[in-house]
Amino acid sequence: MSKYLKGIDISSWQRGMNVGAVPADFVIMKATQGRWLVDSCCDVFYQQCKAAGKLRGVYHYAEGGDAIAEADYFLDNIEGYIGDAILVLDWESTDNPTFGVNDFNWCKTWLDHVYERTGVRPLLYCSAAFRNRFDGIGDYGMWIAQYADNDPTGYQENPWNEGAYDCAIRQYSSHGQLSGYSGNLDLDKAYMDAEAWGKYVNPKGGTKPTPAPTPSGGKSVETLAHEVLEGKWGNGDDRKNRLTAAGYDYTAVQNRVNELCGASSAEYYTVVSGDTLSAIAAKYGTTYQHLAQVNGIANPNLIFVGQKIRVK
């Protein structure tokens, strides 16, 4: 049995591709984005993969809005795939205003919620440059992207910088060239065999897990917490009674409100040309080591213009 698997990840950018004709042990497909998009090719690709006997995964492209609502949107649109495919959160900067501002908390909220509803632990996809932002995020596998170059390539047994990342899957090219498709493909190496893949898909084995329903009132805890802060649910016992009567978990909502109130006191600084982490630290009465730790900065000498640094 092979100790690793070769695969691709695709979306509607590959519309018209016959996935079954492309050599791949696994295929991970885009399913949803934000709270508005279901990828129009996902199910077509999915059924082709299933018919061809390929291992499967589906991912959600985050837009950094309401993490709970985005997780629910993902689960509500992939219910038939749960227990049959690996689940993934795709965390990138494009169309994502939360990227670089609240990476860890947002992703952990999304991942934990998916796990709570399904009993399946999703993977988290991100660039190698941002891997350290997720140290301590919990028992979630990482899918790390880093390319040596943009040269066309087939599958590689030992991609550039092999072994540098503690990850379940490595994406090492966006210019893959494989038989059965004439365009570029993302190429991936999964550091597992088919049996291990199955444990990511359905860790308990046997009956396929099904997602727990959303609250009876229909709104997520995250949405309700923001509504509370906007004054829509009253205060004190009135708030508790109204939320309970509407079928919501008052304690869960209030706990999230308390978390948001704590987060609102956070202060961020946007890096401009000429800044150093030491100078920013001095300005706010702290140390560069503290800022590096809080913001997950591996190299304190490397910050970039436009980067948001939490300073308080």
Contacts in CASP RR format, 6 or more apart in sequence:
PFRMAT RR
TARGET T0000
AUTHOR 0000-0000-0000
METHOD contacts of the structure
MODEL  1
MSKYLKGIDISSWQRGMNVGAVPADFVIMKATQGRWLVDSCCDVFYQQCK
AAGKLRGVYHYAEGGDAIAEADYFLDNIEGYIGDAILVLDWESTDNPTFG
VNDFNWCKTWLDHVYERTGVRPLLYCSAAFRNRFDGIGDYGMWIAQYADN
DPTGYQENPWNEGAYDCAIRQYSSHGQLSGYSGNLDLDKAYMDAEAWGKY
VNPKGGTKPTPAPTPSGGKSVETLAHEVLEGKWGNGDDRKNRLTAAGYDY
TAVQNRVNELCGASSAEYYTVVSGDTLSAIAAKYGTTYQHLAQVNGIANP
NLIFVGQKIRVK
1 193 0 8 1.000
1 194 0 8 1.000
1 195 0 8 1.000
2 25 0 8 1.000
2 193 0 8 1.000
3 191 0 8 1.000
3 192 0 8 1.000
3 193 0 8 1.000
4 189 0 8 1.000
4 190 0 8 1.000
4 191 0 8 1.000
4 192 0 8 1.000
4 193 0 8 1.000
5 25 0 8 1.000
5 26 0 8 1.000
5 55 0 8 1.000
5 189 0 8 1.000
5 190 0 8 1.000
5 192 0 8 1.000
5 193 0 8 1.000
5 194 0 8 1.000
5 197 0 8 1.000
6 23 0 8 1.000
6 24 0 8 1.000
6 25 0 8 1.000
6 26 0 8 1.000
6 155 0 8 1.000
6 187 0 8 1.000
6 188 0 8 1.000
6 189 0 8 1.000
6 190 0 8 1.000
7 24 0 8 1.000
7 25 0 8 1.000
7 26 0 8 1.000
7 27 0 8 1.000
7 28 0 8 1.000
7 155 0 8 1.000
7 187 0 8 1.000
7 188 0 8 1.000
7 189 0 8 1.000
7 190 0 8 1.000
8 22 0 8 1.000
8 24 0 8 1.000
8 26 0 8 1.000
8 27 0 8 1.000
8 28 0 8 1.000
8 178 0 8 1.000
8 185 0 8 1.000
8 186 0 8 1.000
8 187 0 8 1.000
8 188 0 8 1.000
9 27 0 8 1.000
9 28 0 8 1.000
9 29 0 8 1.000
9 30 0 8 1.000
9 59 0 8 1.000
9 171 0 8 1.000
9 186 0 8 1.000
9 188 0 8 1.000
10 17 0 8 1.000
10 19 0 8 1.000
10 27 0 8 1.000
10 28 0 8 1.000
10 29 0 8 1.000
10 30 0 8 1.000
10 41 0 8 1.000
10 45 0 8 1.000
10 185 0 8 1.000
10 186 0 8 1.000
11 29 0 8 1.000
11 30 0 8 1.000
11 39 0 8 1.000
11 41 0 8 1.000
11 42 0 8 1.000
12 30 0 8 1.000
12 39 0 8 1.000
12 40 0 8 1.000
12 41 0 8 1.000
14 41 0 8 1.000
14 45 0 8 1.000
14 181 0 8 1.000
14 183 0 8 1.000
14 185 0 8 1.000
15 40 0 8 1.000
15 41 0 8 1.000
16 41 0 8 1.000
17 45 0 8 1.000
17 180 0 8 1.000
17 181 0 8 1.000
18 48 0 8 1.000
18 180 0 8 1.000
18 181 0 8 1.000
19 27 0 8 1.000
19 45 0 8 1.000
19 48 0 8 1.000
19 49 0 8 1.000
19 52 0 8 1.000
19 54 0 8 1.000
20 48 0 8 1.000
20 49 0 8 1.000
20 51 0 8 1.000
20 52 0 8 1.000
20 54 0 8 1.000
21 179 0 8 1.000
21 180 0 8 1.000
21 181 0 8 1.000
22 178 0 8 1.000
22 179 0 8 1.000
22 180 0 8 1.000
22 181 0 8 1.000
22 185 0 8 1.000
23 178 0 8 1.000
23 179 0 8 1.000
23 180 0 8 1.000
24 54 0 8 1.000
24 178 0 8 1.000
25 54 0 8 1.000
25 55 0 8 1.000
25 190 0 8 1.000
25 194 0 8 1.000
26 54 0 8 1.000
26 55 0 8 1.000
26 56 0 8 1.000
26 57 0 8 1.000
26 188 0 8 1.000
26 190 0 8 1.000
26 197 0 8 1.000
27 45 0 8 1.000
27 49 0 8 1.000
27 54 0 8 1.000
27 55 0 8 1.000
27 56 0 8 1.000
27 57 0 8 1.000
28 56 0 8 1.000
28 57 0 8 1.000
28 58 0 8 1.000
28 59 0 8 1.000
28 86 0 8 1.000
28 88 0 8 1.000
28 188 0 8 1.000
29 39 0 8 1.000
29 41 0 8 1.000
29 42 0 8 1.000
29 45 0 8 1.000
29 46 0 8 1.000
29 49 0 8 1.000
29 56 0 8 1.000
29 57 0 8 1.000
29 58 0 8 1.000
29 59 0 8 1.000
30 39 0 8 1.000
30 42 0 8 1.000
30 58 0 8 1.000
30 59 0 8 1.000
30 61 0 8 1.000
30 90 0 8 1.000
31 38 0 8 1.000
31 39 0 8 1.000
31 42 0 8 1.000
31 58 0 8 1.000
31 59 0 8 1.000
31 60 0 8 1.000
31 74 0 8 1.000
31 77 0 8 1.000
31 78 0 8 1.000
31 81 0 8 1.000
32 38 0 8 1.000
32 39 0 8 1.000
32 60 0 8 1.000
32 61 0 8 1.000
32 73 0 8 1.000
32 74 0 8 1.000
32 77 0 8 1.000
32 78 0 8 1.000
33 39 0 8 1.000
33 60 0 8 1.000
33 61 0 8 1.000
33 63 0 8 1.000
33 95 0 8 1.000
34 60 0 8 1.000
34 61 0 8 1.000
34 62 0 8 1.000
34 63 0 8 1.000
34 64 0 8 1.000
34 65 0 8 1.000
34 70 0 8 1.000
34 73 0 8 1.000
35 63 0 8 1.000
35 65 0 8 1.000
35 66 0 8 1.000
35 69 0 8 1.000
35 70 0 8 1.000
35 73 0 8 1.000
37 61 0 8 1.000
38 77 0 8 1.000
42 58 0 8 1.000
46 56 0 8 1.000
46 58 0 8 1.000
46 81 0 8 1.000
46 85 0 8 1.000
49 55 0 8 1.000
49 56 0 8 1.000
50 56 0 8 1.000
50 84 0 8 1.000
55 86 0 8 1.000
55 194 0 8 1.000
55 197 0 8 1.000
55 198 0 8 1.000
56 81 0 8 1.000
56 84 0 8 1.000
56 85 0 8 1.000
56 86 0 8 1.000
57 81 0 8 1.000
57 85 0 8 1.000
57 86 0 8 1.000
57 87 0 8 1.000
57 88 0 8 1.000
57 201 0 8 1.000
58 78 0 8 1.000
58 81 0 8 1.000
58 85 0 8 1.000
58 86 0 8 1.000
58 87 0 8 1.000
58 88 0 8 1.000
59 87 0 8 1.000
59 88 0 8 1.000
59 89 0 8 1.000
59 90 0 8 1.000
59 125 0 8 1.000
60 70 0 8 1.000
60 71 0 8 1.000
60 73 0 8 1.000
60 74 0 8 1.000
60 88 0 8 1.000
60 89 0 8 1.000
60 90 0 8 1.000
60 110 0 8 1.000
61 90 0 8 1.000
61 92 0 8 1.000
61 95 0 8 1.000
62 70 0 8 1.000
62 89 0 8 1.000
62 90 0 8 1.000
62 91 0 8 1.000
62 92 0 8 1.000
62 96 0 8 1.000
62 98 0 8 1.000
62 106 0 8 1.000
62 107 0 8 1.000
62 110 0 8 1.000
63 70 0 8 1.000
63 95 0 8 1.000
63 96 0 8 1.000
64 70 0 8 1.000
64 96 0 8 1.000
64 97 0 8 1.000
64 98 0 8 1.000
64 99 0 8 1.000
64 106 0 8 1.000
65 97 0 8 1.000
65 98 0 8 1.000
65 106 0 8 1.000
66 220 0 8 1.000
66 222 0 8 1.000
66 223 0 8 1.000
66 226 0 8 1.000
67 106 0 8 1.000
67 107 0 8 1.000
67 109 0 8 1.000
67 110 0 8 1.000
67 113 0 8 1.000
67 222 0 8 1.000
68 109 0 8 1.000
68 110 0 8 1.000
68 113 0 8 1.000
68 220 0 8 1.000
68 221 0 8 1.000
68 222 0 8 1.000
68 223 0 8 1.000
69 220 0 8 1.000
69 222 0 8 1.000
69 223 0 8 1.000
70 110 0 8 1.000
71 109 0 8 1.000
71 110 0 8 1.000
71 113 0 8 1.000
71 114 0 8 1.000
71 117 0 8 1.000
72 113 0 8 1.000
72 117 0 8 1.000
72 214 0 8 1.000
72 220 0 8 1.000
74 87 0 8 1.000
74 114 0 8 1.000
75 82 0 8 1.000
75 114 0 8 1.000
75 117 0 8 1.000
75 118 0 8 1.000
75 211 0 8 1.000
76 211 0 8 1.000
76 214 0 8 1.000
78 85 0 8 1.000
78 87 0 8 1.000
79 210 0 8 1.000
79 211 0 8 1.000
82 118 0 8 1.000
82 120 0 8 1.000
82 208 0 8 1.000
82 209 0 8 1.000
82 210 0 8 1.000
82 211 0 8 1.000
83 118 0 8 1.000
83 120 0 8 1.000
83 201 0 8 1.000
83 202 0 8 1.000
83 208 0 8 1.000
83 209 0 8 1.000
84 201 0 8 1.000
84 202 0 8 1.000
84 208 0 8 1.000
85 201 0 8 1.000
86 122 0 8 1.000
86 123 0 8 1.000
86 197 0 8 1.000
86 200 0 8 1.000
86 201 0 8 1.000
87 114 0 8 1.000
87 118 0 8 1.000
87 120 0 8 1.000
87 122 0 8 1.000
87 123 0 8 1.000
88 122 0 8 1.000
88 123 0 8 1.000
88 124 0 8 1.000
88 125 0 8 1.000
88 143 0 8 1.000
89 107 0 8 1.000
89 110 0 8 1.000
89 111 0 8 1.000
89 114 0 8 1.000
89 122 0 8 1.000
89 123 0 8 1.000
89 124 0 8 1.000
89 125 0 8 1.000
90 125 0 8 1.000
91 99 0 8 1.000
91 103 0 8 1.000
91 107 0 8 1.000
91 124 0 8 1.000
91 125 0 8 1.000
91 126 0 8 1.000
91 130 0 8 1.000
92 99 0 8 1.000
92 125 0 8 1.000
92 126 0 8 1.000
92 127 0 8 1.000
93 99 0 8 1.000
93 100 0 8 1.000
98 106 0 8 1.000
100 130 0 8 1.000
100 133 0 8 1.000
100 307 0 8 1.000
100 308 0 8 1.000
101 268 0 8 1.000
101 308 0 8 1.000
102 263 0 8 1.000
103 130 0 8 1.000
103 133 0 8 1.000
103 134 0 8 1.000
104 133 0 8 1.000
104 134 0 8 1.000
104 137 0 8 1.000
105 263 0 8 1.000
107 124 0 8 1.000
107 134 0 8 1.000
107 137 0 8 1.000
108 137 0 8 1.000
108 138 0 8 1.000
109 222 0 8 1.000
111 121 0 8 1.000
111 122 0 8 1.000
111 124 0 8 1.000
111 137 0 8 1.000
111 140 0 8 1.000
114 120 0 8 1.000
114 122 0 8 1.000
115 121 0 8 1.000
115 122 0 8 1.000
116 212 0 8 1.000
117 211 0 8 1.000
117 212 0 8 1.000
118 209 0 8 1.000
118 210 0 8 1.000
118 211 0 8 1.000
118 212 0 8 1.000
119 203 0 8 1.000
119 204 0 8 1.000
119 209 0 8 1.000
120 200 0 8 1.000
120 201 0 8 1.000
120 202 0 8 1.000
120 203 0 8 1.000
120 209 0 8 1.000
121 139 0 8 1.000
121 140 0 8 1.000
121 141 0 8 1.000
121 200 0 8 1.000
121 203 0 8 1.000
122 140 0 8 1.000
123 140 0 8 1.000
123 141 0 8 1.000
123 142 0 8 1.000
123 143 0 8 1.000
123 168 0 8 1.000
123 169 0 8 1.000
123 200 0 8 1.000
124 134 0 8 1.000
124 137 0 8 1.000
124 140 0 8 1.000
124 141 0 8 1.000
124 142 0 8 1.000
124 143 0 8 1.000
125 142 0 8 1.000
125 143 0 8 1.000
125 144 0 8 1.000
125 145 0 8 1.000
125 171 0 8 1.000
126 133 0 8 1.000
126 134 0 8 1.000
126 142 0 8 1.000
126 143 0 8 1.000
126 144 0 8 1.000
126 145 0 8 1.000
127 144 0 8 1.000
127 145 0 8 1.000
127 146 0 8 1.000
128 144 0 8 1.000
128 145 0 8 1.000
128 146 0 8 1.000
128 161 0 8 1.000
128 164 0 8 1.000
128 165 0 8 1.000
129 146 0 8 1.000
131 142 0 8 1.000
131 144 0 8 1.000
131 165 0 8 1.000
131 167 0 8 1.000
132 296 0 8 1.000
132 297 0 8 1.000
132 298 0 8 1.000
133 295 0 8 1.000
133 296 0 8 1.000
134 142 0 8 1.000
135 296 0 8 1.000
141 167 0 8 1.000
141 168 0 8 1.000
141 200 0 8 1.000
142 165 0 8 1.000
142 166 0 8 1.000
142 167 0 8 1.000
142 168 0 8 1.000
142 169 0 8 1.000
143 167 0 8 1.000
143 168 0 8 1.000
143 169 0 8 1.000
143 170 0 8 1.000
143 171 0 8 1.000
143 188 0 8 1.000
144 165 0 8 1.000
144 167 0 8 1.000
144 169 0 8 1.000
144 170 0 8 1.000
144 171 0 8 1.000
145 170 0 8 1.000
145 171 0 8 1.000
145 172 0 8 1.000
146 160 0 8 1.000
146 161 0 8 1.000
146 165 0 8 1.000
146 170 0 8 1.000
146 171 0 8 1.000
146 172 0 8 1.000
147 160 0 8 1.000
147 171 0 8 1.000
147 172 0 8 1.000
147 173 0 8 1.000
147 174 0 8 1.000
148 159 0 8 1.000
148 160 0 8 1.000
148 161 0 8 1.000
148 172 0 8 1.000
150 174 0 8 1.000
150 175 0 8 1.000
151 175 0 8 1.000
152 175 0 8 1.000
152 176 0 8 1.000
152 177 0 8 1.000
152 184 0 8 1.000
153 173 0 8 1.000
153 175 0 8 1.000
153 176 0 8 1.000
153 177 0 8 1.000
153 187 0 8 1.000
154 173 0 8 1.000
154 176 0 8 1.000
154 177 0 8 1.000
154 178 0 8 1.000
154 187 0 8 1.000
155 178 0 8 1.000
155 187 0 8 1.000
155 189 0 8 1.000
156 172 0 8 1.000
156 173 0 8 1.000
156 187 0 8 1.000
156 189 0 8 1.000
159 170 0 8 1.000
159 172 0 8 1.000
159 173 0 8 1.000
159 189 0 8 1.000
160 172 0 8 1.000
162 170 0 8 1.000
167 191 0 8 1.000
168 190 0 8 1.000
168 191 0 8 1.000
168 192 0 8 1.000
168 200 0 8 1.000
169 188 0 8 1.000
169 189 0 8 1.000
169 190 0 8 1.000
169 191 0 8 1.000
170 188 0 8 1.000
170 189 0 8 1.000
170 191 0 8 1.000
171 186 0 8 1.000
171 187 0 8 1.000
171 188 0 8 1.000
172 187 0 8 1.000
172 188 0 8 1.000
172 189 0 8 1.000
173 186 0 8 1.000
173 187 0 8 1.000
174 184 0 8 1.000
174 186 0 8 1.000
175 184 0 8 1.000
176 184 0 8 1.000
176 185 0 8 1.000
176 186 0 8 1.000
176 187 0 8 1.000
177 183 0 8 1.000
177 184 0 8 1.000
177 185 0 8 1.000
178 185 0 8 1.000
178 187 0 8 1.000
190 197 0 8 1.000
192 200 0 8 1.000
202 208 0 8 1.000
202 209 0 8 1.000
214 220 0 8 1.000
215 221 0 8 1.000
215 247 0 8 1.000
215 248 0 8 1.000
215 249 0 8 1.000
216 247 0 8 1.000
216 248 0 8 1.000
217 246 0 8 1.000
217 247 0 8 1.000
217 248 0 8 1.000
219 227 0 8 1.000
219 248 0 8 1.000
221 248 0 8 1.000
221 249 0 8 1.000
221 252 0 8 1.000
221 253 0 8 1.000
221 256 0 8 1.000
222 256 0 8 1.000
224 233 0 8 1.000
224 243 0 8 1.000
224 248 0 8 1.000
224 253 0 8 1.000
224 256 0 8 1.000
225 253 0 8 1.000
225 256 0 8 1.000
225 257 0 8 1.000
225 259 0 8 1.000
225 260 0 8 1.000
226 260 0 8 1.000
227 233 0 8 1.000
228 234 0 8 1.000
228 239 0 8 1.000
228 253 0 8 1.000
228 254 0 8 1.000
228 257 0 8 1.000
229 257 0 8 1.000
229 260 0 8 1.000
229 261 0 8 1.000
233 239 0 8 1.000
233 242 0 8 1.000
233 243 0 8 1.000
234 242 0 8 1.000
239 250 0 8 1.000
239 254 0 8 1.000
240 250 0 8 1.000
240 254 0 8 1.000
243 249 0 8 1.000
243 250 0 8 1.000
243 253 0 8 1.000
244 250 0 8 1.000
265 312 0 8 1.000
266 310 0 8 1.000
266 312 0 8 1.000
267 284 0 8 1.000
267 310 0 8 1.000
267 311 0 8 1.000
267 312 0 8 1.000
268 308 0 8 1.000
268 309 0 8 1.000
268 310 0 8 1.000
268 311 0 8 1.000
269 280 0 8 1.000
269 283 0 8 1.000
269 284 0 8 1.000
269 308 0 8 1.000
269 309 0 8 1.000
269 311 0 8 1.000
270 306 0 8 1.000
270 307 0 8 1.000
270 308 0 8 1.000
270 309 0 8 1.000
271 280 0 8 1.000
271 303 0 8 1.000
271 304 0 8 1.000
271 305 0 8 1.000
271 306 0 8 1.000
271 307 0 8 1.000
271 308 0 8 1.000
271 309 0 8 1.000
272 305 0 8 1.000
272 306 0 8 1.000
273 305 0 8 1.000
275 303 0 8 1.000
275 305 0 8 1.000
276 288 0 8 1.000
276 301 0 8 1.000
276 303 0 8 1.000
277 288 0 8 1.000
277 291 0 8 1.000
277 292 0 8 1.000
277 297 0 8 1.000
277 300 0 8 1.000
277 301 0 8 1.000
277 303 0 8 1.000
277 309 0 8 1.000
278 288 0 8 1.000
278 300 0 8 1.000
280 288 0 8 1.000
280 291 0 8 1.000
280 309 0 8 1.000
280 311 0 8 1.000
281 287 0 8 1.000
281 288 0 8 1.000
281 290 0 8 1.000
281 291 0 8 1.000
283 311 0 8 1.000
284 311 0 8 1.000
284 312 0 8 1.000
286 311 0 8 1.000
288 300 0 8 1.000
289 300 0 8 1.000
291 297 0 8 1.000
291 300 0 8 1.000
291 309 0 8 1.000
291 310 0 8 1.000
291 311 0 8 1.000
292 298 0 8 1.000
292 300 0 8 1.000
294 310 0 8 1.000
295 309 0 8 1.000
295 310 0 8 1.000
297 303 0 8 1.000
303 309 0 8 1.000
END
